[in-house]
């Protein structure tokens, strides 16, 4: 593995475009169970398990060609909880093999949020 300063490390930040940053900040605080650590009119940042979830008012919102998957202990429960907060189920939880379960929901602003329950994820391997 290449440990040079230019080598890829791993997911650090996912930014969602939101047309109403105040409403989005409130929704994401409830959905992820934490308050933002960075809160400005031009950007709101949350620390989610050591990774950045950012909200940007000037970026387009909506499902695109890329989906970030956020780790959870139980995919079905996570989808149910996000749905109760106003998310729309895009793809219900399904086992994709080896006990790994994935799902996607759309936040109230149209952004796709991936959910993954992966028993093989090793937090110690994160750099």
C-alpha positions in Angstrom: 0.0 0.0 0.0 1.2 3.5 -0.9 1.5 5.7 2.2 2.8 8.7 0.4 1.2 12.1 1.2 -0.7 11.9 -2.2 -2.2 8.4 -1.6 -5.9 8.0 -1.1 -6.9 7.6 2.5 -10.6 7.0 2.7 -13.9 8.8 3.0 -13.6 12.1 4.9 -16.4 14.3 3.7 -19.8 14.0 2.0 -21.5 17.2 1.0 -25.2 17.4 0.2 -26.7 20.4 -1.6 -29.7 21.8 0.2 -32.0 24.7 -0.9 -32.9 25.6 2.7 -29.8 25.2 4.9 -31.7 26.1 8.1 -34.4 23.5 7.6 -31.7 21.0 6.4 -29.6 21.6 9.5 -32.6 20.8 11.7 -33.5 17.7 9.7 -29.9 16.3 9.7 -29.4 17.0 13.4 -32.5 14.9 14.1 -31.7 12.2 11.5 -28.1 11.7 12.7 -28.7 12.5 16.4 -26.0 15.2 16.7 -25.6 18.9 16.4 -23.3 20.5 13.8 -19.8 21.4 14.9 -19.5 24.0 12.1 -22.5 26.2 11.5 -22.3 29.1 9.1 -24.8 30.5 6.5 -22.5 29.1 3.7 -21.8 25.6 5.1 -22.9 23.4 8.0 -20.7 20.5 9.0 -21.5 17.5 11.2 -19.0 15.0 12.6 -20.6 11.6 12.0 -18.4 8.9 13.5 -15.2 10.8 12.6 -16.4 11.7 9.1 -17.8 14.9 7.7 -21.3 15.3 6.6 -21.6 18.8 5.0 -24.6 20.8 3.9 -24.0 23.4 1.2 -26.8 25.8 0.1 -25.2 26.7 -3.3 -24.8 23.1 -4.6 -27.5 21.3 -6.5 -29.6 18.9 -4.5 -31.1 15.6 -5.6 -30.0 12.1 -6.3 -27.0 12.0 -8.6 -24.6 9.4 -9.9 -22.8 8.9 -6.5 -24.2 7.7 -3.2 -22.3 7.8 0.1 -23.2 4.9 2.3 -23.2 5.6 6.1 -22.5 2.6 8.4 -25.2 1.5 10.8 -25.7 -1.4 13.1 -29.1 -2.4 11.8 -30.1 -1.2 8.3 -33.9 -1.9 8.7 -34.1 0.1 11.9 -32.0 3.0 10.4 -34.4 3.2 7.4 -37.4 3.1 9.6 -36.0 5.9 11.8 -35.1 8.1 8.8 -38.5 7.5 7.2 -40.2 8.6 10.5 -38.3 11.9 10.2 -39.6 12.5 6.6 -37.1 10.6 4.4 -38.6 8.6 1.5 -37.4 5.0 1.0 -35.7 4.9 -2.3 -34.4 1.3 -2.0 -35.5 -0.8 1.0 -32.9 -2.8 3.0 -31.7 -5.9 1.1 -29.0 -8.4 1.7 -26.4 -8.1 -1.0 -24.5 -11.2 0.2 -22.3 -12.3 3.1 -24.7 -10.6 5.5 -24.1 -7.1 4.1 -27.3 -5.1 3.9 -27.8 -1.9 2.0 -30.6 0.6 1.5 -31.1 4.2 0.2 -33.4 6.9 1.3 -34.1 10.4 -0.1 -33.9 13.2 2.4 -36.6 15.9 2.3 -34.4 17.8 -0.2 -34.1 15.0 -2.7 -30.5 13.9 -1.8 -29.8 10.2 -1.7 -28.4 8.8 1.6 -27.0 5.3 1.5 -27.2 3.0 4.5 -24.9 0.0 5.0 -24.9 -2.7 7.6 -21.5 -4.4 7.1 -20.3 -6.9 9.6 -16.9 -6.9 7.9 -16.2 -3.2 8.4 -13.1 -2.8 10.5 -12.8 0.6 12.2 -9.2 -0.1 13.1 -8.4 -0.1 9.4 -9.5 3.6 8.9 -6.6 5.9 8.3 
